[in-house]
Amino acid sequence: MAEVRDIIGDALRELGVLGAGEPLSDDEATNGLAILNDLVDSLSAERLAIFKVVRTLFSIVSGTQDYTVGTGGTVNVARPVFLDGVALVDTAPTPDFETPLRSFTEAGWASVPDKAVTGPRPNAYYYTPTFPLGTLSLWPAPTDSGLQGVVYAPQAVSEFTALDDAISLPPGYRRMLKKNLAIELAPSYERPASDELRRAAVESKAIVKRANIRSAEMSIDPGALGQAAGGKAVSTSGMGDAIVAALAARAGRMTPDSSHWTQRSTE
C-alpha cells in the first residue's frame, strides 16, 4: 500500500525534480506534506470528491429549532460543508420509522415569513455551513418530545499527519492525488506543469467524481446535458459516461432541494 512519502516522491518525479529511485530530502518531504494537506483541504469543499457519507443520530429538544453540527456539537460529526439529507426518526414503532425531511434552498428559506413557527414535528430543514460549527434549523420548530433526528453528512478525506501514513482510499484517489499534487508543487520548484500533466490531473479528478455519483432522481439543467431535458426528473442509472461527466462538471453548481436538484446561481 502506498504511503504519503510515495505520493510526494512520485509527484516530484512528474516534475523532474527527482530522478527515478531518488529519495526525498527532508525539506522536500516537509513541503510536500504541507501542500498535500492543502490539496486535501481543498477537495473537502468539492462534494463529488467525497466518497463517504456518515449517518449520525441526535436528540431533538422540544421547542428548539437550531442545532449545531460539528465536532462537539449537538450533531457530533466532523463539520460538513454539505448535507446529503436529514430525517426524523420515530422510535415508538419497532423497528424505528425514519421519515426524510424536505430541504430548503437559500432562496426557499429566505422566503419563509415565519421561521420561528412551531408545530408537533418538523417537515423540513435548512443547513447553514457556519464555522466552526454548522447550523441545522428544523421547520417548523418541533414541540413534540422524545423525537430523534438523523443527519447524512459527507465525510471528507482526513488530512495526513506523517510521511508514513498509508494511502487507504478507494480506486482512483492515489493517481488523482499524485497528478494534482504535482500541479500544486510546480511553483515551489519553478517547474512548468506540462499540458500532458494538466490533462492527467483533470482526467483523474473527473474519474474520482464520476465514481462518487450515486443514482438519484434529478431535475437536470438542460445546459448540463447539451440538450433539452424539459425540466423532468430522470434517474442517473444507466447514463453513459458522457452524461455523467457533464453532471460531475456541473456538480459544484447544483444543490439538493427535497428529492430533486436545483441549480445554484453563480452569477
C-alpha positions in Angstrom: 0.0 0.0 0.0 1.3 3.4 -1.0 2.4 5.9 1.7 2.3 9.7 1.8 6.0 9.8 1.0 5.4 7.7 -2.1 2.7 10.2 -3.4 5.0 13.2 -2.8 8.0 11.5 -4.4 6.0 10.4 -7.4 4.6 14.0 -7.8 8.1 15.4 -7.7 9.3 12.9 -10.3 6.4 14.0 -12.6 8.0 17.5 -12.5 11.6 16.2 -13.0 12.6 17.4 -9.6 13.6 13.9 -8.5 15.1 11.2 -10.6 14.0 7.5 -10.7 14.7 6.0 -7.3 16.0 9.2 -5.8 14.8 9.7 -2.2 13.0 12.8 -0.8 15.1 15.3 1.1 13.8 16.5 4.5 12.8 19.9 3.0 11.1 18.2 0.1 9.2 15.9 2.4 8.1 18.7 4.8 7.0 21.0 1.9 5.3 18.1 0.1 3.3 17.1 3.2 2.1 20.6 3.8 1.0 21.2 0.2 -0.6 17.7 0.0 -2.7 18.6 3.0 -3.7 21.9 1.3 -4.9 19.9 -1.6 -6.9 17.5 0.7 -8.4 20.5 2.4 -9.5 22.0 -0.9 -11.0 18.7 -2.0 -13.2 18.7 1.1 -15.1 21.6 -0.4 -15.9 19.6 -3.6 -18.9 17.4 -3.0 -18.1 14.8 -5.6 -14.5 14.4 -4.3 -16.0 12.9 -1.1 -16.9 9.2 -1.2 -18.2 8.6 2.3 -21.5 9.6 3.9 -21.9 9.2 7.7 -25.2 8.7 9.4 -25.4 10.4 12.8 -28.3 10.4 15.2 -29.1 13.3 17.5 -31.8 14.2 20.1 -34.4 16.8 19.1 -35.4 19.0 22.0 -39.0 20.3 22.3 -39.1 23.9 21.4 -35.6 24.1 20.0 -35.2 24.9 16.3 -31.4 25.3 15.8 -28.8 22.6 16.3 -25.0 22.8 16.0 -23.3 20.4 13.6 -19.6 19.6 14.0 -17.2 18.0 16.4 -18.5 18.6 19.9 -21.8 20.0 18.6 -25.4 18.7 19.1 -24.8 16.6 16.0 -21.4 15.3 16.9 -19.7 14.7 13.5 -16.9 16.4 11.6 -18.4 19.7 10.4 -19.7 19.1 6.9 -19.8 21.7 4.1 -22.8 20.0 2.7 -25.6 17.7 4.0 -27.0 14.9 1.8 -30.1 14.7 3.9 -31.8 15.0 7.3 -34.6 12.7 8.6 -37.0 12.4 11.6 -36.8 9.1 13.5 -39.9 7.8 15.2 -38.8 5.4 17.9 -42.3 4.4 19.0 -42.8 1.5 16.5 -40.5 -1.5 16.2 -38.3 -1.1 14.2 -37.8 2.6 14.2 -39.5 4.5 11.4 -37.4 7.1 9.5 -39.0 9.9 7.5 -36.9 12.2 5.3 -37.3 15.9 5.7 -37.5 18.3 2.8 -34.5 20.7 2.4 -34.8 24.4 1.9 -32.6 26.1 -0.6 -31.2 29.5 0.4 -34.0 31.3 -1.5 -36.6 29.0 -0.1 -35.6 29.6 3.5 -35.3 33.3 2.9 -38.9 33.3 1.6 -40.4 31.7 4.8 -42.2 34.6 6.5 -42.4 33.0 9.9 -39.3 31.0 10.5 -40.0 30.6 14.3 -43.4 29.0 13.8 -43.9 25.8 15.9 -45.5 22.5 15.2 -45.6 19.0 16.6 -43.0 17.7 14.2 -40.7 19.3 11.6 -41.2 18.5 8.0 -38.2 20.5 6.5 -34.7 21.7 7.4 -32.2 24.4 6.4 -28.5 23.9 6.8 -26.0 26.8 7.1 -22.3 25.8 7.0 -21.3 28.3 9.7 -17.9 28.0 11.2 -16.5 26.3 13.4 -19.9 24.6 13.8 -22.6 24.3 11.2 -26.2 25.3 12.0 -29.1 23.0 11.3 -32.6 24.6 11.5 -35.7 22.5 11.7 -39.0 23.8 10.5 -41.5 24.2 12.0 -39.7 24.2 15.4 -40.8 20.9 17.0 -42.9 20.8 20.1 -43.3 17.0 20.5 -40.9 15.4 23.0 -38.9 12.2 22.6 -38.0 12.9 18.9 -34.8 11.9 17.3 -33.2 13.2 14.1 -30.6 11.8 11.8 -28.1 13.6 9.6 -26.5 12.2 6.5 -23.2 14.1 6.2 -20.5 13.6 3.6 -17.2 13.0 5.4 -14.1 14.3 3.6 -10.8 12.6 3.5 -8.8 13.5 6.6 -5.5 15.4 6.3 -2.3 13.4 6.7 -0.1 13.7 9.8 3.1 11.9 8.8 5.0 10.7 5.8 4.5 7.1 6.8 0.7 7.4 6.7 -0.9 4.8 4.4 -3.0 6.0 1.5 -6.1 3.9 2.2 -8.6 5.3 -0.3 -10.9 4.0 -3.0 -9.7 3.3 -6.5 -8.7 6.4 -8.4 -7.7 8.6 -5.5 -4.0 7.7 -5.5 -3.5 8.8 -9.1 -5.7 11.8 -8.6 -3.6 12.9 -5.6 -0.3 12.3 -7.3 -1.2 14.2 -10.5 -2.9 17.1 -8.8 -0.2 17.4 -6.1 2.4 17.7 -8.9 0.5 20.7 -10.3 0.4 22.2 -6.8 4.1 21.6 -6.2 5.3 23.1 -9.5 5.5 26.7 -8.5 7.6 25.8 -5.4 10.3 24.3 -7.7 9.9 26.8 -10.6 9.0 23.9 -12.8 6.4 24.2 -15.6 3.5 21.7 -15.5 3.2 20.1 -18.9 0.0 20.1 -20.8 0.0 16.3 -20.5 0.3 16.5 -16.7 -2.5 19.1 -16.6 -4.8 16.9 -18.7 -4.0 13.9 -16.5 -4.8 15.9 -13.3 -8.2 17.0 -14.7 -8.9 13.5 -16.0 -8.0 11.8 -12.8 -10.2 14.1 -10.7 -13.1 13.5 -13.2 -12.8 9.8 -12.8 -13.0 10.0 -9.0 -16.0 12.3 -9.2 -17.8 10.0 -11.7 -17.2 7.1 -9.3 -18.8 9.1 -6.4 -22.0 10.0 -8.3 -24.9 7.9 -6.9 -28.2 7.2 -8.6 -30.8 9.8 -7.7 -33.9 11.3 -9.0 -32.8 14.6 -10.5 -34.2 17.7 -12.3 -31.4 18.4 -14.7 -30.5 21.7 -16.2 -30.6 21.2 -20.0 -27.3 23.0 -20.2 -25.7 20.2 -18.3 -26.5 17.7 -21.0 -26.3 19.9 -24.0 -29.9 19.0 -25.0 -33.4 19.7 -23.8 -34.4 17.9 -20.7 -37.7 19.6 -20.2 -37.0 20.0 -16.5 -38.3 16.5 -16.0 -37.0 14.2 -13.2 -34.8 11.5 -14.5 -32.5 8.8 -13.0 -28.8 8.8 -13.4 -28.9 5.0 -13.5 -27.6 3.6 -16.8 -26.4 7.0 -18.2 -23.4 7.0 -20.4 -20.1 8.3 -19.3 -20.5 11.5 -21.3 -23.7 12.4 -19.5 -22.3 11.5 -16.1 -19.2 13.6 -16.8 -21.4 16.5 -17.6 -23.2 16.1 -14.3 -19.9 15.9 -12.5 -18.6 19.0 -14.2 -21.7 20.9 -13.1 -22.0 19.3 -9.6 -20.3 22.3 -7.9 -23.2 24.5 -9.2 -26.1 22.3 -8.1 -27.6 21.8 -4.7 -30.2 19.3 -3.4 -33.7 20.6 -2.9 -36.1 17.9 -1.4 -35.7 14.8 -3.6 -34.7 16.8 -6.6 -31.9 19.1 -7.5 -32.0 22.8 -8.3 -29.2 24.8 -9.9 -27.3 27.1 -7.6 -26.9 30.5 -9.2 -23.2 31.6 -9.6 -23.9 34.8 -11.4 
